[in-house]
Amino acid sequence: MITFPIYLDNHATTPVDPQVLDAMLPFFREKYGNPSSRNHTFGWVAEEAVENARRQVAQLINAEPREIIFTSGATESDNLALKGAALARRDRGRHIISVATEHKAVLETCDSLRDQGFDITLAPVGRDGLLDCDLLGRSIRPETILISVMAANNEIGVLQPLTEIGRIARKRGILFHTDAAQAAGRIQIDVESMSIDLLSLSAHKMYGPKGVGALYVRRNPPVQLARLLDGGGQERGLRSGTLNVPGIVGLGKACEVARSLMDDEANRLTLFRDRMKARLLSELNDVFLNGHPNARLPGNLNLAFSYVEGETLLMGLRDVALSSGSACTTASADPSHVLKAIGLSSAMAASSIRFGLGRFTTEEEVEWVTQKVIDVVQQLRAVSPLYQMITAGAMPVPDAWKYPF
Ligand SMILES: *Cc1c(COP(=O)(O)O)cnc(C)c1O
């Protein structure tokens, strides 16, 4: 039995896993101590829980517990990584390299650093969404201090070649930060084999609570960061403020659960996703895959549906929670900067839909949505004079609806 609406927006956020919620509840009730309280058992219990969570987070990415700094989420982690590293290294150089398809948490932080006198290069990506490592190598200058490349894209799910990027950065003595908000808990991430110096992650993207995340900061060799918050000196002085103990416990548990389920979950979601993709591409004409076919997150499918308006399509799919290729649903919505970066026209970007499958997505739900998309697209095209004329050969395909191969 299917309950509606069906949730297929697991890149925006994920539901809290019941195991995670159970682990958190005692820390809202009787275990309410402040981990900085050194003189009584309330404090000791909270501190032990926080240190346990630190181990769980570290294990997920092959780090050491002391390399984990708890934050309020990936946005804060990205800010601390980029601003913290830029300010700490400003005497060595002021050039930073990132990528056009990054999350706003990185792009806007880069803008703010540019205002503070840093020079930012945003590397382009190919039609498949992948960063070209030769091009990355050529953008490096003697004054480059930091390279920030996301692990997995939140719209098209594309996985960047972290191992190769890490190797390039390490060889040139440049710090390597990755925003792994979408990747952590979904695919294997190893800060050692990938030569990662700084890594951002977020609990609510991996079946944990909102408002908590972590920044991995390499200790060997030690990465120096300037702090953004002054205060009580928690988290090695890098992030002052009383720790969000229930949230941190939830993040830790979410990491532990994700680690144990990762392989099975990835296999199941890949199967569902590939079945959905195969049916939509074979039963509908003029549907295109956005992003690389294989180098992508297991549960991610992003398709452009030519000749249908994105908003109308989502209206027809209102029993399903989905995201389209425009930032919001108003008439003035900007087309997604990610879809533009892989060469899509504004029309194509607006008629693109992101399907984000997750841990609690069932086979029945995927099949129901697949059939519904086929029905709605066929209905919309049946009443579109433009589509009728083009398929009848009475009119050439307008540039706006050409897919950029
Ligand atoms: C969700 C997301 C963020 C922001 O994370 P918050 O924890 O919500 O601040 C940053 N980067 C990527 C890639 C994301 O998907």
The ligand as an SDF file (V2000), in Angstrom:
LIG
                    3D

 15 15  0  0  0  0  0  0  0  0999 V2000
   22.2340   20.4330    1.9240 C   0  0  0  0  0  0  0  0  0  0  0  0
   23.5710   20.8080    1.4350 C   0  0  0  0  0  0  0  0  0  0  0  0
   24.3190   21.7990    2.0750 C   0  0  0  0  0  0  0  0  0  0  0  0
   23.7890   22.5810    3.2540 C   0  0  0  0  0  0  0  0  0  0  0  0
   23.6970   21.7590    4.3810 O   0  0  0  0  0  0  0  0  0  0  0  0
   22.9320   22.2660    5.6900 P   0  0  0  0  0  0  0  0  0  0  0  0
   23.2830   21.2470    6.7220 O   0  0  0  0  0  0  0  0  0  0  0  0
   21.4770   22.2620    5.3240 O   0  0  0  0  0  0  0  0  0  0  0  0
   23.4550   23.6050    6.0240 O   0  0  0  0  0  0  0  0  0  0  0  0
   25.5700   22.0850    1.5900 C   0  0  0  0  0  0  0  0  0  0  0  0
   26.0680   21.4330    0.5390 N   0  0  0  0  0  0  0  0  0  0  0  0
   25.3810   20.4790   -0.1150 C   0  0  0  0  0  0  0  0  0  0  0  0
   25.9970   19.7730   -1.2770 C   0  0  0  0  0  0  0  0  0  0  0  0
   24.1090   20.1320    0.3230 C   0  0  0  0  0  0  0  0  0  0  0  0
   23.4320   19.1990   -0.3330 O   0  0  0  0  0  0  0  0  0  0  0  0
  1  2  1  0
  2  3  1  0
  2 14  2  0
  3  4  1  0
  3 10  2  0
  4  5  1  0
  5  6  1  0
  6  7  2  0
  6  8  1  0
  6  9  1  0
 10 11  1  0
 11 12  2  0
 12 13  1  0
 12 14  1  0
 14 15  1  0
M  END
$$$$
